[in-house]
Amino acid sequence: MVRDRFVTKLCVIWDGMSKYSRWLTPLVLAVLCLPIWFSLSDHGFNGRSDARYAVVAQDMAQTQDWLVPRYMGHVHLTKPPLVYWMESLSIEVLGQSYLAVRLPSAICGTLAILLLYWFTAQVASRRSALIACALYAIMPMTIFPARMTVTDSVLNLCWLMVLVGGYLVRASAQQRGIGRVLLWTGTMLGLLTKGPVMLIPIGVVLVWWWLSRAERTSLRLKFAYAGGALLALAPLIAWGVTVLVVEPEAANIWWHETFDRAVGQGDHARPIWYFLPVLLVGCFPCSAMLILPGVNLSFRAAWEAFRSGSLGGFLGFAIIGPFVVYSMISGKLPSYLLPICAPLALLSALMLERWFSEQRPASETGKSLPEVRFGLLVGTLLFATATIASIAWFYGSEKAWLGFAFLPAIVVAALLVRTWSTLSMRLPMISLFLASWLLAWGVLEEIEDLALRDSSYGAVALRTFGPQGWSGRVGVYQLESGVIYWDRHGDLEQYSRVEEIEDSVRLHPDEPLLVLTRADRWAALKNKAPALTAEGEIVQEWRQFPGAPLRYLVVFDRETP
């Protein structure tokens, strides 16, 4: 009886809201973007890469050298310059701040949501578009890169532009012009963001064009596409040639960043199965409702969907193709899977639409679509348990209550299972589930602040020396110093050998020196140079994040200013 009253009341509320869907759409899209923007500027950098991009942009803004990126005075050509340019311009406008260097990624993350909505509304419906955007907006994989300084969020927007443009060019005569603009603009900007990586989405589009049963392209259009490709390549080629004239060693750096990484001689070598757990965790909740060839869809049906040129076939290939390519490449990072999130969200939204209109839809004769309700409940329980355990482990049991932000999502997921048999309840309950996850992300981002609030040198110096800070010289000994370099605005001495510290102390006897180093390297230094370390006093110790190596602040002056 209680259940029936709940179902009736919720359906009445839902029907009332649906009358104002056109007016509610902008509000819903704004709310879906909140996980990107909430608490964006009040915490330190999330790891070395996050700090490195900010420092390169800081240097570019200070030196006004827009051609060759530099990291703490050294040439840094591991990536093309677009992200550095964007972050440097942001610093020019807003001044040096966490918000300034994160702003380009946050804007691109927001634009990706809006582009996904527009595209889905064109090829499906506005309702499907909102569901796809909601699924996309709450994936862990889509939120974190949009809140960092790295290339992933910008690359993801460019990648999505290529996929959307490539589909519209062949599947929509009315939108073909917009499709070409998106295709080649996305390619050009993507190449300036991460170079040859953009060959992957271009390859997805070209293979789909070639193998799907679409109309054949005329010779005139082939020349037009070739011209578009050359125009897209032109800015990257122009920048690359100019850099090679100034810095001939750039060729070796680019070879290492592309071919060496691909064959296992570069950084971040991982096993071939590495992306499987990344997919399950990073792409939840869509990973709980996967349509898998050989499981809930035959390989023959999947091939036919691809060959027919259907939207589902295209999206499936846009997911599987990059996943296989990245799995085969030796160098791997979790964020590499970000570009498959938008196609996965759209494919999941289209699948959910079947569940909203049919009691038990089938992917084909004899095969059912994924059981959405149980996957969402189990996934939410596992995610909540892992989060609570991690908080308790790293921050103590007194902070574990933060993990109970998942409680609304767990309750709604349980109600979803309970009411699933009522067809009219599925859409409102899925919507409530997605909303409860948005609420959980608001609390989870406070945990992010908790984890990163002490990561900066500035925060530690404030704790140690008070509001006046440290007025003497600062150096680092055998330490990745991007975060400190950023806090010190580049005013930083770097020591790699014992003799360099000894010379610095000897040549400036009246100037106190503050050295930052790791505890294990200080211990090794004590064995190697006991007289030098006897002059130093450890005034603070801390960890940049839970589980990180212990760090020391060491003063080479007995009087702390």
Backbone torsions as a table, in degrees:
resi	resn	phi	psi	omega
1	MET	NA	-48.0	178.2
2	VAL	-61.0	-42.4	179.6
3	ARG	-61.2	-42.6	-178.8
4	ASP	-64.2	-40.6	178.6
5	ARG	-65.6	-40.4	178.2
6	PHE	-61.2	-46.1	-179.7
7	VAL	-60.8	-45.7	-178.6
8	THR	-63.0	-45.1	-178.3
9	LYS	-64.3	-43.8	-179.1
10	LEU	-64.8	-39.6	179.3
11	CYS	-64.9	-38.3	178.0
12	VAL	-64.1	-45.7	178.6
13	ILE	-61.2	-44.3	-178.4
14	TRP	-63.4	-43.0	178.8
15	ASP	-63.1	-37.2	178.1
16	GLY	-66.0	-40.1	178.9
17	MET	-68.7	-35.3	-176.3
18	SER	-62.9	-22.2	178.7
19	LYS	-67.3	-24.4	-177.1
20	TYR	-110.4	27.8	-173.9
21	SER	-61.0	-37.8	-178.7
22	ARG	-63.2	-37.1	-179.5
23	TRP	-81.1	-28.5	-178.6
24	LEU	-78.8	-21.6	-175.0
25	THR	-56.8	-50.5	178.6
26	PRO	-59.4	-37.4	179.0
27	LEU	-65.2	-43.3	179.6
28	VAL	-63.1	-43.1	179.7
29	LEU	-63.1	-39.3	178.1
30	ALA	-63.5	-41.9	179.1
31	VAL	-65.1	-38.2	179.9
32	LEU	-65.2	-24.1	178.6
33	CYS	-84.2	-10.0	-176.0
34	LEU	-58.7	-40.6	179.6
35	PRO	-57.7	-24.9	177.5
36	ILE	-74.6	-41.3	-169.5
37	TRP	-95.7	-22.7	-175.6
38	PHE	-63.8	127.0	175.1
39	SER	56.6	41.3	-173.2
40	LEU	-76.3	-31.1	-167.2
41	SER	-112.9	7.7	-172.7
42	ASP	-109.9	27.4	175.4
43	HIS	-145.9	163.0	-176.9
44	GLY	-75.3	-171.9	-176.1
45	PHE	-74.6	146.2	-178.0
46	ASN	-96.9	72.8	177.3
47	GLY	99.8	175.3	-174.2
48	ARG	-67.9	-41.0	-178.4
49	SER	-63.2	-41.3	179.1
50	ASP	-58.1	-44.2	179.0
51	ALA	-70.5	-36.7	-176.3
52	ARG	-62.0	-45.8	179.6
53	TYR	-62.6	-38.8	179.5
54	ALA	-65.4	-40.1	-179.4
55	VAL	-67.6	-39.9	177.2
56	VAL	-61.9	-43.8	178.2
57	ALA	-64.8	-39.0	177.7
58	GLN	-60.1	-45.9	179.7
59	ASP	-63.4	-41.7	-179.3
60	MET	-63.7	-40.9	179.0
61	ALA	-67.1	-35.4	-178.2
62	GLN	-75.7	-41.1	-175.3
63	THR	-90.2	-17.4	-175.7
64	GLN	60.9	23.3	173.2
65	ASP	-91.3	98.5	-174.8
66	TRP	-91.4	0.2	-176.9
67	LEU	-91.6	-54.5	-173.8
68	VAL	-111.0	110.9	175.8
69	PRO	-64.7	144.4	-179.6
70	ARG	-134.7	142.7	179.1
71	TYR	-117.7	109.3	-178.2
72	MET	52.1	44.5	175.2
73	GLY	89.7	-7.9	-178.5
74	HIS	-108.4	145.8	179.2
75	VAL	-57.8	132.9	-176.6
76	HIS	-133.6	91.5	-173.9
77	LEU	-115.9	33.0	-179.6
78	THR	-71.7	-20.9	179.5
79	LYS	-136.7	154.5	170.0
80	PRO	-60.3	171.5	-163.6
81	PRO	-92.2	-3.3	-168.1
82	LEU	-58.2	-47.3	-178.7
83	VAL	-63.6	-40.4	177.2
84	TYR	-62.1	-42.2	178.5
85	TRP	-60.3	-46.8	-177.8
86	MET	-62.3	-44.6	-178.6
87	GLU	-70.7	-35.2	177.5
88	SER	-65.8	-43.5	177.4
89	LEU	-62.2	-37.4	177.4
90	SER	-64.0	-39.2	175.9
91	ILE	-64.8	-40.4	178.7
92	GLU	-58.3	-39.4	-175.6
93	VAL	-82.4	-45.2	-171.3
94	LEU	-101.3	-10.7	-173.0
95	GLY	85.2	168.6	-177.7
96	GLN	-72.5	117.3	178.8
97	SER	-162.4	163.2	175.7
98	TYR	-61.9	-38.3	179.6
99	LEU	-61.9	-42.1	-176.6
100	ALA	-59.7	-45.7	-175.3
101	VAL	-80.5	-20.0	177.9
102	ARG	-90.9	-14.7	-174.1
103	LEU	-58.9	-45.5	-180.0
104	PRO	-59.4	-42.4	178.9
105	SER	-64.9	-41.3	180.0
106	ALA	-64.9	-41.1	178.0
107	ILE	-63.6	-44.3	179.7
108	CYS	-65.5	-37.5	176.0
109	GLY	-62.6	-39.8	177.6
110	THR	-67.0	-44.2	179.7
111	LEU	-63.2	-32.5	177.6
112	ALA	-63.7	-40.6	177.2
113	ILE	-63.2	-44.8	-178.5
114	LEU	-66.6	-39.2	178.0
115	LEU	-66.5	-40.4	177.1
116	LEU	-61.5	-40.9	178.1
117	TYR	-63.0	-49.2	-177.9
118	TRP	-60.2	-46.3	-177.9
119	PHE	-64.0	-45.8	-178.8
120	THR	-65.1	-37.6	177.0
121	ALA	-63.5	-31.6	179.2
122	GLN	-73.2	-41.1	-171.9
123	VAL	-99.1	-12.2	-180.0
124	ALA	-134.2	-99.2	-180.0
125	SER	-154.8	165.7	178.9
126	ARG	-65.5	-35.4	178.4
127	ARG	-64.4	-46.7	176.7
128	SER	-59.8	-36.1	-179.6
129	ALA	-64.2	-42.6	178.9
130	LEU	-66.8	-39.2	178.5
131	ILE	-64.7	-43.9	179.1
132	ALA	-61.6	-44.1	-179.5
133	CYS	-65.3	-37.8	179.0
134	ALA	-66.1	-43.9	177.2
135	LEU	-60.3	-43.7	-179.4
136	TYR	-65.4	-41.8	-172.0
137	ALA	-69.6	-22.6	-177.4
138	ILE	-102.9	3.9	175.4
139	MET	-70.6	132.1	174.8
140	PRO	-54.9	-35.5	-177.6
141	MET	-64.4	-29.8	-177.6
142	THR	-88.5	-23.4	-174.2
143	ILE	-81.2	-50.7	-171.9
144	PHE	-63.2	-47.0	179.1
145	PRO	-62.1	-30.3	179.3
146	ALA	-73.0	-9.0	179.3
147	ARG	-109.8	15.0	-178.5
148	MET	-125.4	173.8	-176.9
149	THR	-93.0	-3.8	-172.3
150	VAL	-74.2	177.6	-172.1
151	THR	-77.6	-14.6	-164.6
152	ASP	-60.8	-42.4	-177.4
153	SER	-66.5	-41.5	177.9
154	VAL	-66.0	-45.4	178.2
155	LEU	-60.1	-41.3	-178.5
156	ASN	-61.1	-42.0	177.7
157	LEU	-62.9	-44.7	179.2
158	CYS	-62.6	-42.5	178.8
159	TRP	-59.9	-45.9	179.7
160	LEU	-65.0	-37.2	175.9
161	MET	-59.9	-41.8	179.3
162	VAL	-64.9	-45.7	-179.5
163	LEU	-64.2	-46.1	179.6
164	VAL	-63.0	-47.4	179.0
165	GLY	-62.7	-43.1	-179.7
166	GLY	-62.8	-36.8	178.2
167	TYR	-71.0	-44.9	-177.2
168	LEU	-65.2	-35.3	-179.7
169	VAL	-58.4	-38.9	-176.2
170	ARG	-98.7	-20.8	-172.1
171	ALA	-109.8	-11.3	-176.0
172	SER	-137.8	106.3	179.6
173	ALA	-63.7	-35.3	-177.7
174	GLN	-70.2	-31.2	-175.6
175	GLN	-104.5	15.0	-174.6
176	ARG	-64.0	-40.0	179.8
177	GLY	-63.1	-46.1	176.8
178	ILE	-62.0	-37.9	179.3
179	GLY	-60.1	-42.3	179.7
180	ARG	-65.4	-41.7	179.2
181	VAL	-61.3	-47.1	179.2
182	LEU	-62.7	-42.9	-177.0
183	LEU	-59.4	-52.9	-172.5
184	TRP	-83.6	-30.2	174.3
185	THR	-66.2	-44.5	177.0
186	GLY	-60.5	-39.8	178.5
187	THR	-63.6	-46.6	-178.5
188	MET	-60.9	-49.5	-178.2
189	LEU	-68.4	-35.6	178.1
190	GLY	-65.3	-39.8	177.0
191	LEU	-64.2	-36.3	177.8
192	LEU	-75.7	-11.1	178.9
193	THR	-93.8	-47.6	-175.2
194	LYS	-143.9	21.3	170.2
195	GLY	60.6	-130.8	-171.7
196	PRO	-61.8	-15.2	178.1
197	VAL	-57.6	-29.4	-179.3
198	MET	-68.5	-9.5	174.4
199	LEU	-66.2	-22.6	-178.3
200	ILE	-68.1	-55.4	177.9
201	PRO	-65.1	-33.8	175.7
202	ILE	-62.4	-40.9	177.5
203	GLY	-63.3	-40.1	177.2
204	VAL	-58.3	-47.5	-178.5
205	VAL	-65.5	-45.3	-177.2
206	LEU	-65.3	-42.5	178.8
207	VAL	-64.2	-41.0	178.2
208	TRP	-64.8	-42.6	175.4
209	TRP	-56.9	-43.0	-172.6
210	TRP	-73.7	-42.9	-172.0
211	LEU	-93.2	-23.0	180.0
212	SER	-76.0	156.0	-177.4
213	ARG	-83.8	62.7	176.9
214	ALA	-100.0	166.9	-179.2
215	GLU	-62.2	147.0	-178.3
216	ARG	-71.3	145.2	-177.8
217	THR	-83.8	133.1	179.5
218	SER	-70.5	162.2	179.7
219	LEU	-61.0	-37.2	-179.7
220	ARG	-63.2	-42.3	179.0
221	LEU	-67.8	-34.8	177.7
222	LYS	-61.6	-41.7	177.1
223	PHE	-66.0	-36.5	178.5
224	ALA	-64.3	-41.6	178.6
225	TYR	-66.2	-39.4	177.8
226	ALA	-63.0	-40.3	177.4
227	GLY	-65.3	-40.5	177.4
228	GLY	-62.3	-39.9	179.1
229	ALA	-64.6	-40.8	179.4
230	LEU	-65.5	-41.9	177.9
231	LEU	-63.4	-38.0	179.2
232	ALA	-66.7	-34.3	-179.8
233	LEU	-77.8	-25.0	-170.2
234	ALA	-56.0	-48.3	-178.9
235	PRO	-60.8	-41.4	179.8
236	LEU	-66.0	-42.4	179.3
237	ILE	-63.2	-43.9	-179.7
238	ALA	-61.4	-44.9	179.1
239	TRP	-65.2	-44.1	-177.8
240	GLY	-62.3	-43.3	-179.9
241	VAL	-65.1	-43.0	179.8
242	THR	-62.6	-41.0	178.9
243	VAL	-65.4	-41.1	179.8
244	LEU	-61.2	-33.6	177.8
245	VAL	-65.7	-39.5	-177.6
246	VAL	-83.3	-40.5	-176.1
247	GLU	-129.4	85.8	-177.5
248	PRO	-59.2	-25.6	-179.7
249	GLU	-69.3	-7.9	179.6
250	ALA	-58.7	-32.5	-178.9
251	ALA	-61.4	-41.9	178.7
252	ASN	-67.0	-38.1	178.8
253	ILE	-63.8	-45.9	-178.3
254	TRP	-65.9	-35.5	177.1
255	TRP	-63.1	-43.5	179.3
256	HIS	-63.3	-41.4	-175.7
257	GLU	-71.9	-20.4	-178.4
258	THR	-107.6	-72.7	-171.9
259	PHE	-71.3	-41.4	-179.7
260	ASP	-63.5	-40.3	178.2
261	ARG	-64.9	-37.0	-177.0
262	ALA	-67.1	-36.0	-173.4
263	VAL	-100.3	2.7	173.1
264	GLY	101.7	7.2	179.0
265	GLN	-98.8	0.0	-179.5
266	GLY	-101.1	-156.4	-176.9
267	ASP	-86.2	164.9	170.7
268	HIS	61.6	39.1	176.7
269	ALA	-67.4	129.6	-177.3
270	ARG	-136.6	158.4	178.2
271	PRO	-68.3	164.9	-174.3
272	ILE	-65.4	-27.1	-177.7
273	TRP	-87.7	4.4	-171.6
274	TYR	-53.3	-39.4	-173.0
275	PHE	-80.5	-9.4	179.3
276	LEU	-62.8	-54.2	176.6
277	PRO	-66.3	-31.3	176.8
278	VAL	-61.8	-41.9	178.4
279	LEU	-63.1	-46.1	-175.9
280	LEU	-64.3	-40.6	-177.8
281	VAL	-86.7	-49.0	-173.3
282	GLY	-70.1	-26.0	-176.9
283	CYS	-106.9	15.0	174.7
284	PHE	-68.9	138.3	15.2
285	PRO	-90.9	-5.7	-178.2
286	CYS	-63.8	-29.5	179.6
287	SER	-67.8	-14.1	177.8
288	ALA	-88.5	0.5	-178.6
289	MET	-140.0	40.9	-177.3
290	LEU	-72.5	137.1	169.5
291	ILE	-96.1	110.3	-171.9
292	LEU	-112.4	122.4	172.9
293	PRO	-57.3	131.3	-177.9
294	GLY	92.8	-11.1	179.1
295	VAL	-113.7	-70.2	177.3
296	ASN	-113.7	16.6	175.3
297	LEU	-156.5	129.0	-179.6
298	SER	-69.8	155.0	177.7
299	PHE	-62.9	-34.6	179.1
300	ARG	-63.8	-45.1	179.7
301	ALA	-65.7	-37.8	177.9
302	ALA	-64.0	-42.8	178.9
303	TRP	-64.6	-41.2	178.8
304	GLU	-64.5	-39.2	177.7
305	ALA	-63.6	-38.2	178.3
306	PHE	-69.0	-46.7	-177.6
307	ARG	-66.9	-26.9	-178.0
308	SER	-75.2	-12.2	-177.7
309	GLY	79.2	16.6	-178.4
310	SER	-71.5	159.7	178.4
311	LEU	-62.4	-42.7	179.3
312	GLY	-61.1	-42.0	178.0
313	GLY	-63.6	-41.5	178.8
314	PHE	-63.5	-45.9	-179.3
315	LEU	-64.0	-41.7	178.3
316	GLY	-59.7	-42.5	179.0
317	PHE	-68.8	-34.5	178.3
318	ALA	-68.0	-18.0	176.0
319	ILE	-92.3	-52.7	-173.5
320	ILE	-69.3	-42.0	-177.8
321	GLY	-55.8	-58.9	178.8
322	PRO	-61.9	-35.7	179.5
323	PHE	-60.7	-44.2	179.7
324	VAL	-67.2	-44.4	-178.6
325	VAL	-60.7	-48.8	-179.2
326	TYR	-66.2	-32.7	177.6
327	SER	-67.4	-33.0	-179.5
328	MET	-76.9	-28.1	178.5
329	ILE	-73.4	140.4	-175.4
330	SER	-69.1	-48.6	-178.1
331	GLY	-73.4	124.7	-175.9
332	LYS	-139.7	141.2	169.6
333	LEU	-135.3	149.7	-177.1
334	PRO	-55.0	-38.5	-174.6
335	SER	-68.4	-9.4	178.0
336	TYR	-61.5	-24.6	-178.8
337	LEU	-82.6	-4.0	-178.7
338	LEU	-52.2	-43.6	-176.2
339	PRO	-65.3	-15.0	177.9
340	ILE	-87.6	-5.0	-174.9
341	CYS	-69.2	-41.5	-178.9
342	ALA	-65.8	-49.0	174.9
343	PRO	-59.2	-37.3	179.5
344	LEU	-66.3	-40.4	178.5
345	ALA	-64.7	-42.1	179.7
346	LEU	-67.2	-43.1	178.4
347	LEU	-62.9	-39.5	178.2
348	SER	-66.6	-38.5	178.6
349	ALA	-63.9	-41.1	178.3
350	LEU	-65.4	-36.8	177.2
351	MET	-67.0	-40.7	178.2
352	LEU	-63.3	-34.9	177.5
353	GLU	-58.7	-33.4	175.9
354	ARG	-65.5	-41.2	179.2
355	TRP	-66.8	-29.8	-179.5
356	PHE	-74.0	-22.1	-175.4
357	SER	-111.2	-14.8	-178.6
358	GLU	-127.7	144.2	-178.2
359	GLN	-64.8	-44.8	176.8
360	ARG	-145.3	84.3	-176.9
361	PRO	-70.7	153.6	-179.6
362	ALA	-119.3	142.2	175.4
363	SER	-72.1	-29.7	173.0
364	GLU	-165.2	177.0	-178.3
365	THR	-58.8	122.1	176.4
366	GLY	87.8	-1.9	-179.9
367	LYS	-129.2	127.8	-178.2
368	SER	-91.8	155.1	172.3
369	LEU	-69.0	161.9	-177.7
370	PRO	-56.5	143.7	176.2
371	GLU	-75.3	96.2	-172.2
372	VAL	-64.3	-46.5	-168.8
373	ARG	-60.7	-46.9	-176.5
374	PHE	-71.1	-37.0	178.2
375	GLY	-62.8	-40.4	179.5
376	LEU	-68.3	-41.0	179.8
377	LEU	-66.1	-50.5	-178.7
378	VAL	-62.9	-43.8	179.7
379	GLY	-61.6	-42.3	179.5
380	THR	-65.5	-41.9	178.3
381	LEU	-61.6	-44.8	179.6
382	LEU	-64.7	-43.3	-179.7
383	PHE	-62.2	-45.0	-179.4
384	ALA	-64.6	-43.4	-179.4
385	THR	-62.4	-44.8	179.8
386	ALA	-64.1	-38.9	179.9
387	THR	-66.2	-47.2	179.9
388	ILE	-61.7	-42.4	179.7
389	ALA	-64.7	-40.2	-180.0
390	SER	-65.8	-43.3	179.0
391	ILE	-62.1	-45.1	179.9
392	ALA	-63.2	-38.7	-178.4
393	TRP	-67.6	-45.8	-173.7
394	PHE	-85.8	-34.4	-171.6
395	TYR	-117.7	-3.2	-179.9
396	GLY	96.3	157.4	-174.7
397	SER	-65.3	-22.4	-178.8
398	GLU	-68.2	-18.1	178.4
399	LYS	-98.9	-4.8	-174.6
400	ALA	-63.3	-21.8	-179.5
401	TRP	-60.4	-23.2	179.0
402	LEU	-60.4	-30.0	179.6
403	GLY	-66.8	-15.1	180.0
404	PHE	-76.8	4.8	169.5
405	ALA	-60.6	-19.9	178.8
406	PHE	-80.8	-8.0	-175.6
407	LEU	-56.9	-46.2	176.7
408	PRO	-58.1	-40.4	180.0
409	ALA	-65.0	-38.6	178.8
410	ILE	-66.0	-44.3	179.6
411	VAL	-62.2	-45.8	-179.1
412	VAL	-65.6	-39.5	178.5
413	ALA	-63.4	-38.2	176.8
414	ALA	-65.8	-41.7	176.5
415	LEU	-64.8	-34.4	177.3
416	LEU	-60.7	-45.1	176.9
417	VAL	-61.8	-42.4	-175.8
418	ARG	-67.4	-35.7	-173.6
419	THR	-102.5	4.9	-172.3
420	TRP	-60.4	-30.8	-177.7
421	SER	-66.4	-20.4	176.8
422	THR	-87.4	110.2	-172.1
423	LEU	-58.0	-41.0	-176.5
424	SER	-69.5	-14.4	-178.6
425	MET	-87.9	-14.2	-170.8
426	ARG	-65.9	-48.4	-179.3
427	LEU	-63.1	-50.3	178.8
428	PRO	-62.1	-34.9	-179.9
429	MET	-72.1	-38.0	174.8
430	ILE	-62.4	-41.5	179.2
431	SER	-62.7	-42.5	176.9
432	LEU	-63.5	-38.8	178.6
433	PHE	-61.4	-46.4	179.8
434	LEU	-64.1	-39.2	178.2
435	ALA	-64.9	-38.2	179.7
436	SER	-66.4	-31.1	175.9
437	TRP	-71.6	-34.4	174.1
438	LEU	-60.7	-41.8	177.2
439	LEU	-62.1	-42.4	179.4
440	ALA	-61.9	-38.2	-179.4
441	TRP	-65.2	-31.5	176.5
442	GLY	-59.4	-39.7	178.2
443	VAL	-75.8	-39.5	-179.6
444	LEU	-61.0	-32.8	178.6
445	GLU	-74.2	-21.8	169.5
446	GLU	-70.2	-33.4	174.6
447	ILE	-65.0	-37.8	175.8
448	GLU	-58.8	-44.2	177.1
449	ASP	-60.6	-42.2	178.7
450	LEU	-60.2	-40.3	-177.2
451	ALA	-72.3	-32.5	-170.4
452	LEU	-108.8	-1.8	-173.7
453	ARG	-65.3	-27.9	-178.5
454	ASP	-101.4	12.6	-173.5
455	SER	-78.9	-24.0	-175.1
456	SER	-84.4	152.6	175.4
457	TYR	-61.9	-38.3	-178.3
458	GLY	-59.3	-41.9	-179.6
459	ALA	-65.3	-40.6	-179.8
460	VAL	-69.4	-40.7	179.2
461	ALA	-64.3	-38.2	178.2
462	LEU	-63.7	-41.3	178.7
463	ARG	-65.9	-33.9	-173.0
464	THR	-86.0	-44.6	-171.0
465	PHE	-110.3	-0.4	178.3
466	GLY	84.2	-174.6	-174.7
467	PRO	-60.0	-27.3	-177.7
468	GLN	-74.0	-18.8	178.3
469	GLY	72.4	-164.3	179.9
470	TRP	-103.8	127.4	-174.5
471	SER	-101.3	-6.4	-177.9
472	GLY	-92.1	-163.0	179.5
473	ARG	-76.7	153.7	179.2
474	VAL	-131.3	136.9	176.6
475	GLY	-142.3	165.4	176.3
476	VAL	-125.0	143.8	179.1
477	TYR	-116.8	113.2	177.7
478	GLN	48.6	53.4	-174.4
479	LEU	-140.1	135.1	171.3
480	GLU	-62.7	116.8	-163.3
481	SER	-117.5	20.1	-179.1
482	GLY	-58.9	-44.9	-179.4
483	VAL	-61.9	-42.8	-177.5
484	ILE	-71.0	-40.2	178.3
485	TYR	-58.8	-41.9	178.0
486	TRP	-63.2	-47.5	-178.8
487	ASP	-63.5	-33.3	-177.3
488	ARG	-91.3	4.2	-178.9
489	HIS	55.6	36.1	176.4
490	GLY	88.4	-7.2	-178.9
491	ASP	-84.4	84.6	-171.1
492	LEU	-152.3	131.5	174.0
493	GLU	-95.1	141.3	-177.4
494	GLN	-120.7	127.5	-178.3
495	TYR	-118.6	130.4	175.1
496	SER	-112.8	-15.5	-178.9
497	ARG	-128.7	155.8	179.4
498	VAL	-58.6	-41.5	-175.6
499	GLU	-60.0	-31.3	-179.4
500	GLU	-67.8	-38.8	176.3
501	ILE	-68.2	-43.5	179.6
502	GLU	-58.9	-43.7	179.5
503	ASP	-65.1	-39.3	-179.1
504	SER	-65.1	-42.3	179.2
505	VAL	-68.0	-39.4	-177.2
506	ARG	-71.0	-40.1	-175.6
507	LEU	-77.7	-17.4	-179.2
508	HIS	-129.7	65.3	-173.9
509	PRO	-66.2	-22.9	-176.5
510	ASP	-95.7	-1.1	-178.3
511	GLU	-111.6	119.1	178.6
512	PRO	-65.2	149.5	-178.1
513	LEU	-127.0	129.8	175.9
514	LEU	-107.1	121.0	-178.4
515	VAL	-114.0	131.5	175.4
516	LEU	-105.4	131.5	179.3
517	THR	-156.4	172.8	176.8
518	ARG	-87.2	152.8	-176.6
519	ALA	-61.0	-41.1	-178.9
520	ASP	-66.7	-33.8	179.1
521	ARG	-76.1	-29.8	173.7
522	TRP	-68.1	-38.9	177.4
523	ALA	-62.7	-42.7	177.3
524	ALA	-64.9	-36.1	179.6
525	LEU	-66.5	-36.1	178.8
526	LYS	-63.0	-37.4	178.4
527	ASN	-71.5	-32.9	-175.1
528	LYS	-85.5	-36.5	-176.9
529	ALA	-138.8	72.7	-176.8
530	PRO	-61.8	-33.4	-179.3
531	ALA	-66.4	-39.5	179.8
532	LEU	-67.5	-47.2	-177.1
533	THR	-68.2	-23.3	177.0
534	ALA	-67.0	-24.4	178.3
535	GLU	-80.2	-16.6	-176.4
536	GLY	-95.4	149.7	178.5
537	GLU	-124.5	124.3	177.1
538	ILE	-75.8	114.9	-175.9
539	VAL	-104.9	-12.5	179.3
540	GLN	-161.0	146.2	172.0
541	GLU	-135.2	143.8	-177.4
542	TRP	-162.2	168.7	174.1
543	ARG	-119.8	137.0	-178.5
544	GLN	-63.0	-34.0	176.5
545	PHE	-156.2	161.2	-178.0
546	PRO	-55.0	129.1	180.0
547	GLY	90.8	-8.7	179.9
548	ALA	-76.1	158.6	178.2
549	PRO	-60.1	146.2	178.9
550	LEU	-67.8	137.4	178.9
551	ARG	-119.1	154.2	179.5
552	TYR	-121.6	146.7	161.0
553	LEU	-103.8	121.0	-177.1
554	VAL	-119.3	126.3	179.2
555	VAL	-102.0	125.7	173.5
556	PHE	-98.8	66.7	176.8
557	ASP	-178.5	127.0	-173.2
558	ARG	-71.3	-21.2	-179.0
559	GLU	-99.3	110.1	178.2
560	THR	-77.7	123.4	-177.8
561	PRO	-67.7	NA	NA
